[in-house]
Amino acid sequence: MESSQPPPPAEKGLEQDLKKTVDLVKKEVSTTLSGMEKLPIHLLLILLGSGLSVLLGLLFFAFQLGGRHWYNAIINLAVCIIFGASLRLSFILTKRRTLFGGALAGIFSLILIVAGGTGGLIGGIVGLGGAGIIFLKEFGILAK
């Protein structure tokens, strides 16, 4: 006999992908200080650049919102949040595929530097430092 209740609705593709991504970030990114101590310096710099770009983007958004160029503040905030989160995802990729994640971290950091305002500039420079260390280590210029 079949039940009279309809089957539960399946999660849509985008919602399911988003949930998987959020779960992956929660699993891969350490939130404790002891977990952060174990990270190599290049991963720590990428993660720090991500956090700085988002937090400083919010801070400078609050400062610039009252000024004459409020639309510029909104664009800078959007760039800092989007590419700061992308920098965090490149941190996860760097743990698995070092060169690919480092290339993404470098690209996202450059976008933050160019288009992210002051908050993106600071976070982008830190993230670019982490990406630079990855490339120096992979090509044998810096000792592994």
N, C-alpha and C positions, 0 to 999 in steps of 0.2 A: 504494500500500500504506500502511496505517495502522501507526503504531508501536505496539508493545505496552506502552509506558510510559504511565501516566496523565499528564494535563497537570498542571503544578505548581499547587498550591492558590493561589487568588487571595486577596489580602489582604482582610480583612474591612473593612467600611465604617468602623468606629470606629478601627481601627488605621491605616487609610490616612489618615483625617482628622487623626489625631494626628501622624502622620509628616509630613504637609504643614504642619501648624502649627509643629512643631519646626523644620523646614527653613526656613520663612518667618522665624521668630524669629532663626535663625542668620544668615540673609541680611541682614535689615533692621537688626539691632542691632549697632552697631559695637563691636568689642572692643579697638581700638587707641586710643591717646591722640590720635593725629593725626585719627582719625575723630570722636572726641568733641569736638575743638576746633571742628569745622565745624558742629556742631549748634546750632540756635537755643536761646536760654535756656529757653524753655518746654518744649521737648523734653528738654533736659538735666535740668530739674527733675523731670519726670515719670519719666524713667529713674532718676534718683537716688532718688526717693521709692520706686520699686519695689524697688530694691536694698536700701535702708535698711530697709524694712519686713520683708523676708525675713531679712536678716542680724541685725537687732536682735531680731526675733521669735525666732530661734534662740538668741540670746544670753540674752535674758530668760527663755526657756523653761528653759534650763539653770540659771539662778539660782532660779527659782520651783519647780523640780521637787522639791526637797528639803523644801519647806514643807508646811503643812497643806492648802493649796488646790491640789493638783497637777492636779485636773481642770480648774480655771480656766486653768492654764498650758497644758494641751493644747488647749483651745478657742482661746485667744489665738494659739497657734502655728498652728493650722489656718487661722484667719482671716488671719493675716499671710501665710502661704504662698499661699493661694488668691487673695486679693485683691491681693497683691504681684505675682503672675504675671499677673493680669487687668490690673493697671496697666501692665505691660510690653506686653501685647497692645494696650491703648489707645494706647500710644506708637506702635506700628506703624500703627494706624488714623489717628492724628493726622497722620502724614506724608502720607496720601492724602486724607482728608476731615477738615479741620481742626476744624470745629465739632462733628461727631459724635464724633470721638476726644477732644476736649476735654470734652464732656459726660460721656462714659464715664469719663474720668480723674477728673473731679470727683466722680462718684457713687462710684467705687471708693475714692477718697481719703476721702470722708466715712464710708464703711463701715469703713475702716481706723481712722479717728479714733475712732469710736464703739465698735467691738467688738474692736479689735486689741491692746488693752493698751498698754503703754508703747512697744513697738517699732512697733506700728501707728500710734500717735499721732504719733510723730516722722516716720515715712515718709509718713503721710497728710497732714500739714501741708505737707511739701515738695511732694508731688504736687498738692495743692490749690493751692499757689502757682503751679505750672506751668499748671494748668487755668484759674486766674484770669487769668493773663497772656494766654492764648489768647482768652478772652472779651473782655478789654479791648482787645486788638488788633483783633479782628473787628468790634467795634462802634464803632471809631474813637476810643475814649477814650485809648488809648495809641498812639503812632506805630508804624507797621509798619516 
